[in-house]
Amino acid sequence: MVVTGFDVNGVLHQHSPLEAQLQATLNIVPAYTWYALPNGALTFVNERTADYLGLPGDHPLRFGIGTGADWDSHMGFFHPDDREQTRRVWSDCLRTGCAGEVRFRVRNAEGGYRWFLSRAEPVRAADGTLLYWIGVNLEIDERKQIEFYLAEGQRLAHTGSWVFNSAGFEYWSSELFQIHGLDPTGNPPTKEEYLALVHPEDREFVEQEIQKMLTTHRAFDFTKRILRPDGRIRSVRCVGVPATQAGAFRRFVGTGMDVTEQEQLIESVRKRESELRQILDLVPQLVGVLGPHAERLYANRVTLSYFGVTLDEWRQRDRRSEVHPDDFDRIKAHIDRSLTTGAAGELEMRLRAGDGTYRWFLVRSNPLRDDQGQLVRWYIAYTDIEDRKRAEDRLQQENVALREEIDKTSMFEEIVGASPALTAVLSRVSKVASSDSTVLISGETGTGKELVARAIHRRSRRVSRAFVAVNCAAIPRDLIASELFGHEKGAFTGALQRRLGRFELADGGTIFLDEVGELTSDTQVALLRVLQEREFERVGGQQSIRVDVRVVAATNRDLKAAVANGAFREDLYYRLNVFPLEMPPLRARRADILLLVEYFIDRYGRKAGKNIRSVDKKTLHLLQSYPWPGNIRELQNVIERSVILCETEIFAVDESWLSQRPLDTRSGSKLLLSEKVAGTEREIIEEALRESQGRIFGPSGAAAKLGIARSTLESKIRSLKINKNRFKAPSGT
C-alpha cells in the first residue's frame, strides 16, 4: 500500500488532512481498531476502543497524539495471564515486520474482561519502508472461544474429533490427521482409505465394529492399531455416540485418542503382573491380592485349589462362606480396623476348604501405597499352621492329662518284688515292650495292672511320646465315646468347643484302657474300628482321623465269660488279646509281702516324718497270712493308715482293719481267692455299705473301708446286683 502525506521519517503530521481522514475512517469501522508507529509505540485507538477502555474524552490516544510509549506501557489493559503471550507475538511482528495475531482478554471500563482476536498488519511505502501498523481487535463470541479451547485441548491431549455416517467420514479435526500421520489440509479419508490405515491384524475387527455400530446405532468404545504412512504403529482409542435429529439417527460423532504410550504401559504392567502371578503360583502358600477397599482382585493357584473354585468364583464369594463361624466376627473386626488404619496386620483363623473341612492359617496382610501415599493394594499371605495348632492342642491336652496323672497318688513308684509269679510276668513284659502289639492285662483289682502298662510304655520306642490312661469304668456311659474319640463343638449339650479325645492325645504314644470290660456295645464297635483301621471320627464330626497308637488294655473281669453271655464282643476280645498278661494276686506273691511292707513303711514314714525301725512280729504274721482281696492297693492303704497312727518305732496294724479272716497256715491248707471271696464278697460289700450308710466314695465311704477304688466297687455292686440305696440313712434322721 502506498500512502502519501508523511514526512521522511514516516510520521504523520498531527493536523494533516490524511491523518484526520484515517482516524475518521477507523472511528466508523464496527470493530476495535488502532494504529502504532513502526517501533510499536501505540499512537491512536478509535472511539469504540477508547469507550471500551474507559479513556476520558480528552485522552491523547483519541486524537492520534499518543505519547509514543511502547506496548509495555499499555500492558495494564490485558489480563495478567495473557500479557506474556501478547508481548511475545507483538515482539515477533516488530522483529520480522510481518503480520501477526493473538488472542487475549482486555479489561473494560467496568473492570471486567472480554476475549478478543487481535490482528496487526504492517503498512509500507512504495519502496517497502514500514510506515505504521494498523490493528483490528475482533471480539470472540462464546462459541468461537469454545471451539478454540476444544482445538487446543485436542492438540494437547493427542485427541482428534470426527463425524461419521453410513457413507463415510464427514469431518476429521486437524489433530486426528496428525495422529494418523496425514496432511491436515486434506479431506477426511473414505471408508476404504480409513481401513487401509488400520493395522492388518486389527482390520477385520474394526470392520466388524463399524458394521455393528451402523446396525445397532449404539455407542461404542474400542482400541485399534494403525499403520501410519511413515511406518510407525500407533494405538488409537475410538469412542463414538449416535447423533439424532427429530428422534432419527443421522450420524456418529466421536473422538480418536492416541493411546500408544498408555497401551505400552498397560502391556508392560500386564507382563509384570503375569510374571508376578507365575511367581505367586509357585509359592506354597495361599496368596490373595485385594483392592484398597478389600475388593478381591487375584488369588494364586494354591488358594483356588484349596477352596476348589475358579478365580471369577473366588472374586464373587462371600467371606462368611470361607471363615469358620467362630472366627468370623473377630476377622471382620480385624479387617475393618486394617481398612481404617491402613496398617499391616497378623492373625490366626480357620478357613473352610473345598471339601468342607477347616484348617488353621496364620494370615499376614501388607498394604501397598503409591508415591502419594495412597493405598492401592493389599497383599495377603495365608500360612497353613494346622499341624502346629494340632500339636499345641495335643500338648495342652497332654499337659492336662499329665497334671491329672501327677495329682493321682500312684499305686507305687516302681515294681517291688522278686517272687516267681512276678518275675515270670516281668519277663514277658520285657519281651513284648519293644513291639507294637496290643497287650491285654488281666487280674484282680489292685494287682498293679496300670503299673505294668507304664513299664511296657517306658521300655518301648514310644517312650518319648504320651502315655494316656483312661479308666473306662469311671466315665459315665454317655460320655465315654466323647472321652475316647473327642467331640466337635455343638455335638451335644455342653459341648461348647471342640475337644480332642484320648486317642488323639496319645497319637504316637500309648493309650491304656483300664477296665475295658465296662465299655458299652457302641463304644466297643468304635474301639474295634480303631484297632483294625487306626482311624475314627470325633463325636458330631464327619472327618476321619488317623492315629498311630499302641493299645494296652486291662480288665478285672473274665472277658471270656463276658463274650459267652454276650456282654463283650468276641471280635474285639481277640483284637485286644494279642499278647495276654495275667497279673498274679498278692496272695500268690506271699514272698513279696515283707518287701512291700518295708517299702510302704519307708515311703509313708518319710512323708509323715516318722522313724519306724521294725515291724511287730504279730503284725507281720497277720499281714502274711491275710488273703488281701484288695491286693496291693489294700495293703498300701492299710500301711499308710497304720503309719499315720503309729506313735512308736515299732510298726503295728489294728487287726480289726483286715476284713477277711487270715489263711490257716498252721494246717498247711491255703484257701484260694475264688473260694474265700466268692462266698463272702456280697457280705463284705453289704457290710461296708451298711457302715458307710450307703456312701461309696469319700474318706468314710465303702470304697475307702474296703481299700479299693470307687470304680471297682461300683462295678462289683452292679455285677452282684446289690441295691445300695437300701443302706442309706432314712431322711430326717
Secondary structure, 3 states (H helix, E strand, C coil): CCCCCECCCCCECCCCHHHHHHHHHHHHCCCEEEEECCCCCEEEECHHHHHHHCCCCCCHHHCCCCCCCCHHHHHHHECHHHHHHHHHHHHHHHHHCCCEEEEEEEECCCCCEEEEEEEEEEEECCCCCEEEEEEEEEECCHHHHHHHHHHHHHHHCCEEEEEEECCEEEEECHHHHHHCCCCCCCCCCCHHHHHHHECHHHHHHHHHHHHHHHHHCCCEEEEEEEECCCCCEEEEEEEEEEEEECCEEEEEEEEEEECHHHHHHHHHHHHHHHHHHHHHHHCCCEEEEECCCCCEEEECHHHHHHHCCCHHHHHHCCHHHCECHHHHHHHHHHHHHHHHHCCCEEEEEEEECCCCCEEEEEEEEEEEECCCCCEEEEEEEEEECHHHHHHHHHHHHHHHHHHHHHHCCCCCCCCCCCCHHHHHHHHHHHHHCCCCCCEEEECCCCCCHHHHHHHHHHCCCCCCCCEEEEECCCCCHHHHHHHHHEECCCCCCCCCCCEECHHHHCCCCEEEEECHHHCCHHHHHHHHHHHHHCEEECECCCCEEECCCEEEEEECCCHHHHHHCCCCCHHHHHHHCCEEEECCCHHHHHHHHHHHHHHHHHHHHHHHCCCCCEECHHHHHHHHHCCCCCHHHHHHHHHHHHHHHCCCCEECCCHHHCCCCCCCCCCCCCCCHHHHHHHHHHHHHHHHHHHCCCCCCCCCCHHHHHCCCHHHHHHHHHHCCCCHHHHCCCCCC
